[in-house]
Amino acid sequence: MDRQPLRLNSATAAVDAVLEKLGKRIVLGLPLGLGKANHFANALYARAAEDPSISLTIFTALTLERPSGTGEIGRRFTQPLLDRLYNQYQELAYTQPRHRGKLPPNIQVCEFFLLTGAFLHNAEAQQSHVCANYTLVVRDLLDRGVNVIAQMVSPGAGGDTFSLSCNPDLTLPLLRETRQIPDYQLLVLGESNPQLPYLAGDSELPATEFDLILEGEQFDTPPFPVPSLPVSLTDYAIALQISTLIADGGSLEIGIGTLGDAICHVLGIRQTDNDTYRRLFAAVNADDSLMLRQRFPPQLESFVRGLYGVSEMVPQGFLALRRNRILKREVFADAALQKLLDEEKITTRVTEDTLLALRDCGRIQAPLTVEDTEFLQRLGIVDPSYSWRGHKLLTAEGEEEECDLHSEHGRRRLLGRCANEKLRGGVWLHGGFYLGPASMYAELRDMAPAERAGICMTAIDFINDLQRDRALKVAQRRQARFVNSAMMVTLNGAAVSDGLADSQVVSGVGGQYNFVAQAQELQDGRSILALASTRESRGKVTSNIVWQYPHTTIPRHLRDIVVTEYGVADLRGKTDRDVMVAMLCIADSRFQPELLQRAKAAGKVERDFVIPLEFSANRPDRITAAFDEPQYLGLLPYFPLGTDFSEEEAMLAVALKQLKAVGNRWWKMLPLILDGRRVRRDHSEKNQPIHRCLERMDFEYTDTFEHRLLAYVVAGALYRYIDRERPLCGS
């Protein structure tokens, strides 16, 4: 008889049960991002903080935090968000002590991926960071002696099953590995939240897999929302370049962030308004600029066969790709069947040819075996009414049926009601974890069951590398494009994505190295690293294409494709000289002379080399001019996938993002103050949106001089930095 989990409605009682079972040394594994069991983790943290004899190590990644905002403007923007979006969220108790460097001596928090930029120069977090490839984290957990996994789960009907939903990524392989270790003691706790979308497939587990289940109203809360951020024209320019590298019938991985939103939106334009899409691409690229991608002529046609998604992170944009009939290429969990589909010897419609092709390739025998029949019935190829009794295949009426596939009549009888139906078990999206705005979670919850069945959340080692089930993955991942962001790229093609020169960790390696290496192994796979050519901080513009850097995430020998807003550099297999020339051509022209001089001084580029004319005008105004038509700007909203923000909050998010970039230098602020003072006094209809934003910030009726200045700055930013030709949100 299967053991049943202990069901409790108190996190404190769960802590009692865990300590009684395991003693006072606890190594707690919490999933990355959304899926943490916050109530249990907080109760355990509180107990350890009270009792120094308890040794508690928390191993996790991407701890989500309620936005706090910096300064008076940040506080005024975020406070209403806290009241509306996060009023039921229970923040992890270790978050604030960790920020202050005040964790109790008996508690350690280790993360392999930090909330981006949140812990720079935080000694506690920097010292306890674990630098690891995503696929190797299970190994690291086992090395540390993890003995508790605590995860938010979605309950199935009747309470007999639970879905790991947003985070099967590490839990599934950890369960698999610990089962192979004799006497390994691992307690699995599920914190049941009915508001978490229920996803079946690999993510669905029987209740008997859990030792403890926490249930009750206090755990029934909205999952943590991550509102989309505004997409810049630079993001759209990069997305246009990337979109032309994605071939119909291929596979796609995209990371989180505004660039991912832009890519998914641009692919939607390619599908639904192909003529405009082609004009947009032509506006950003001159014919001569395509010389860097001779092996990759632009893919501009709309999608007929569609794409298959295989992504460690499932962003909201993938759901938009599905709605636009782009993410529609289904894959199946059998290498032989998948290969037949890839070679177009069969289709996803069940016919006699399906049986014959599987027989001819040796996947099934003739006559059929018991295993063959079960395999075919699982895929919806053989009528489910047939069953084996002894050595005979019988109909529902108990009659013996031929099973050697030799006759047309016999094949048709075997197909039965399955004839001309779709193959079962097709998956259009494999993911490791998901994270996004509240609207994304609602869409997953409301999705029709048959549609949701095409999403398979699964183990991260299935997504991120090829070691397990290699033949199957190679068959599924045709023309794979793995798209990730970098912070900087050196002139010789090495990428900096997770840390700074002084070893400060910005985020983490995550799965980026995995995907770059995987792309090198797949015959037609490619890794695409994307970045804006420059960044602006406190009013200073800096090149993201650099000569060298003391820290790199992706070594130069794995260089592949690099994309900026100015073009695509295909680096794979190129000489050092040609790599550097290609990188120079997609750099911002303000920084090309210095970079070129460094390359010449090192003897990597010939002394008489000159930047080609077609790449000598790589400046922001070129991108602005390319999009500067109402018909184009109207297709490039700030929030292409929608947003959890109100209209006023969306406008403020756009303006404040730009305000942060330009910094607070007086010569930058003075024009904003003057514009803002004028706009604030002008209550005409055209300025009403700005006044609504000021009211949202509680700036409309400020009395103090300091607050009036801040109001002027915000009003000036709203006036200057929001392009009225661009819509706020996509449809």
Secondary structure, 3 states (H helix, E strand, C coil): CCCCCEEECCHHHHHHHHHHHHCCEEEEECCCHHHECHHHHHHHHHHHHHCCCCEEEEEECCCCCCCCCCHHHHHHHHHHHHHHHCCCCCCCCCHHHHHHCCCCCCEEEEECCCCCCCCCCCHHHHHCECCCCHHHHHHHHHHHCCCEEEEEEEECHHHCEEECCCCCCCHHHHHHHHCCCCCCCCEEEEEECCCCCCCCHHHEEEHHHCCEEECCHHHCCCCCCCCCCCCCHHHHHHHHHHHCCCCCCCEEEECCCHHHHHHHHHHHHHHHCHHHHHHHHHHHCCHHHHHHHCCCCCCCCCCCCCEEEEEEEECHHHHHHHHCCCECCCECCCHHHHHHHHCCCCCCECCHHHHHHHHHCCCCCCCCCHHHHHHHHHCCCCCCCCEEECCEEECCCCCECCCCCCCHHHHHHHHHHHCCCECCCCECEEEEEECCCHHHHHHHHHCCHHHHCCEEECCHHHHHCCCCCHHHHHHHCCCEEEEEECCEEECCCCEECCECCCCCECCCCCCHHHHHHHHHHCCCCEEEEECCCEEEECCEEEECEECCCCCCCECHHHCCEEEECCEEEECCCCCHHHHHHHHHHCCCCCCHHHHHHHHHHCCCCCCCCCCCHHHCCCCHHHHHHHHCCHHHHCCCCCECCCCCCCHHHHHHHHHHHHHHHHCCCHHHHHHHHHHHHHHHHCCCHHHHHHHHHHHHCCCCCCCCHHHHHHHHHHHHHHHHHCCCCCCCECC
